[in-house]
Amino acid sequence: MRLRLPPAPPLNNAFFNVHGRGRTKSARYRRWLAAADAYYVLQKLGAAGKIEVPFQCRMTFPPLAGDIDGRAKLILDWLVSRNLTIDDRHCKKLTLVKDDTRNKLDMVDIEVAPYAP
């Protein structure tokens, strides 16, 4: 399965604590979820079928400030929540690339496939 999504916000900016309620999604994270869902519809990912076996994933990011590992976690969680993959604990190989030759406004290219050792 191949798809493109806008870059997720850094994991550090995805949640904040609210006294009496606990962890809450930030406005920035909620906006990203809405944008990712719009791309889900545009790319017709509902017809893609769920990967129900251990999987591997490659994400190619545009040049972004900061690290990309927290951003990847949010994307993996989104894949699970949209029923595209099984739980991300079954992700056996994760390759993250920050491609500095791309435009910083580019999307994240994501490839997900059954794990092949």
Kinemage of the C-alpha trace (Angstrom):
@kinemage 1
@onewidth
@group {chain A} dominant
@subgroup {mainchain}
@vectorlist {calphas} color= white
{ca met a 1} P 0.000 0.000 0.000
{ca arg a 2} L 1.311 3.436 -0.933
{ca leu a 3} L -0.077 6.689 0.303
{ca arg a 4} L 0.832 10.314 0.888
{ca leu a 5} L -0.026 12.339 3.965
{ca pro a 6} L 0.850 15.766 5.247
{ca pro a 7} L 3.641 15.603 7.844
{ca ala a 8} L 2.307 14.911 11.315
{ca pro a 9} L 3.151 17.377 14.057
{ca pro a 10} L 5.969 16.450 16.433
{ca leu a 11} L 4.793 14.022 19.105
{ca asn a 12} L 5.815 16.601 21.726
{ca asn a 13} L 3.101 18.926 20.350
{ca ala a 14} L 0.353 16.337 19.906
{ca phe a 15} L -1.001 16.202 23.442
{ca phe a 16} L -1.231 18.359 26.517
{ca asn a 17} L -2.461 17.686 30.043
{ca val a 18} L -5.742 19.132 31.254
{ca his a 19} L -6.300 19.091 34.988
{ca gly a 20} L -9.119 16.661 35.748
{ca arg a 21} L -9.221 15.247 32.201
{ca gly a 22} L -5.695 13.970 31.569
{ca arg a 23} L -4.027 13.891 28.162
{ca thr a 24} L -5.905 15.771 25.454
{ca lys a 25} L -5.190 16.089 21.739
{ca ser a 26} L -3.813 19.496 20.820
{ca ala a 27} L -5.526 21.683 18.231
{ca arg a 28} L -2.543 21.163 15.928
{ca tyr a 29} L -2.866 17.382 16.194
{ca arg a 30} L -6.643 17.513 15.621
{ca arg a 31} L -6.077 19.644 12.485
{ca trp a 32} L -3.547 17.115 11.198
{ca leu a 33} L -5.965 14.229 11.842
{ca ala a 34} L -8.647 16.029 9.812
{ca ala a 35} L -6.193 16.694 6.965
{ca ala a 36} L -4.957 13.083 6.998
{ca asp a 37} L -8.559 11.863 6.886
{ca ala a 38} L -9.233 14.082 3.863
{ca tyr a 39} L -6.270 12.477 2.082
{ca tyr a 40} L -7.633 9.068 3.129
{ca val a 41} L -10.788 9.863 1.177
{ca leu a 42} L -8.963 11.421 -1.807
{ca gln a 43} L -6.651 8.408 -2.140
{ca lys a 44} L -9.566 5.954 -1.742
{ca leu a 45} L -7.739 4.136 1.045
{ca gly a 46} L -10.979 2.593 2.276
{ca ala a 47} L -10.712 0.210 -0.672
{ca ala a 48} L -7.060 -0.612 0.065
{ca gly a 49} L -7.784 -3.439 2.468
{ca lys a 50} L -6.220 -3.952 5.863
{ca ile a 51} L -2.735 -5.406 6.257
{ca glu a 52} L -3.432 -8.151 8.792
{ca val a 53} L 0.049 -9.639 9.142
{ca pro a 54} L 3.292 -8.275 10.597
{ca phe a 55} L 4.329 -5.417 8.363
{ca gln a 56} L 7.141 -3.116 7.381
{ca cys a 57} L 6.833 0.572 6.707
{ca arg a 58} L 8.964 3.168 4.945
{ca met a 59} L 8.289 6.888 5.370
{ca thr a 60} L 10.069 9.537 3.332
{ca phe a 61} L 9.740 12.985 4.855
{ca pro a 62} L 10.450 16.391 3.368
{ca pro a 63} L 13.096 18.451 5.184
{ca leu a 64} L 11.464 19.321 8.510
{ca ala a 65} L 12.738 21.025 11.613
{ca gly a 66} L 13.370 18.649 14.489
{ca asp a 67} L 13.289 14.888 14.601
{ca ile a 68} L 11.031 12.628 12.552
{ca asp a 69} L 10.626 9.636 14.862
{ca gly a 70} L 7.749 11.147 16.871
{ca arg a 71} L 6.030 12.177 13.657
{ca ala a 72} L 6.311 8.591 12.418
{ca lys a 73} L 4.641 7.301 15.606
{ca leu a 74} L 1.615 9.519 14.982
{ca ile a 75} L 1.383 8.268 11.391
{ca leu a 76} L 1.619 4.627 12.509
{ca asp a 77} L -1.127 5.237 15.075
{ca trp a 78} L -3.265 6.862 12.370
{ca leu a 79} L -2.795 3.814 10.083
{ca val a 80} L -4.038 1.565 12.884
{ca ser a 81} L -6.959 3.840 13.800
{ca arg a 82} L -8.137 3.947 10.186
{ca asn a 83} L -8.036 0.147 9.976
{ca leu a 84} L -5.270 0.080 7.355
{ca thr a 85} L -2.873 -2.024 9.466
{ca ile a 86} L -2.993 -4.173 12.536
{ca asp a 87} L -1.573 -2.774 15.777
{ca asp a 88} L 1.751 -1.046 15.225
{ca arg a 89} L 3.451 -3.360 17.718
{ca his a 90} L 3.481 -5.727 14.703
{ca cys a 91} L 5.572 -3.295 12.657
{ca lys a 92} L 8.731 -5.379 12.248
{ca lys a 93} L 10.720 -2.868 10.213
{ca leu a 94} L 10.400 0.895 10.133
{ca thr a 95} L 12.554 2.964 7.787
{ca leu a 96} L 12.506 6.749 8.173
{ca val a 97} L 14.135 9.012 5.616
{ca lys a 98} L 14.408 12.804 5.722
{ca asp a 99} L 14.989 13.773 2.096
{ca asp a 100} L 16.630 17.202 2.108
{ca thr a 101} L 16.421 17.394 -1.704
{ca arg a 102} L 12.630 17.729 -1.556
{ca asn a 103} L 10.555 20.857 -1.015
{ca lys a 104} L 9.796 21.460 2.675
{ca leu a 105} L 6.084 21.698 1.810
{ca asp a 106} L 5.988 18.201 0.293
{ca met a 107} L 3.942 15.346 1.673
{ca val a 108} L 5.234 12.263 3.462
{ca asp a 109} L 5.457 9.266 1.115
{ca ile a 110} L 4.467 6.093 2.958
{ca glu a 111} L 4.859 2.498 1.820
{ca val a 112} L 3.415 -0.324 3.917
{ca ala a 113} L 3.777 -3.988 3.018
{ca pro a 114} L 3.784 -7.390 4.708
{ca tyr a 115} L 7.084 -7.932 6.492
{ca ala a 116} L 9.700 -9.749 4.426
{ca pro a 117} L 12.865 -10.479 6.446
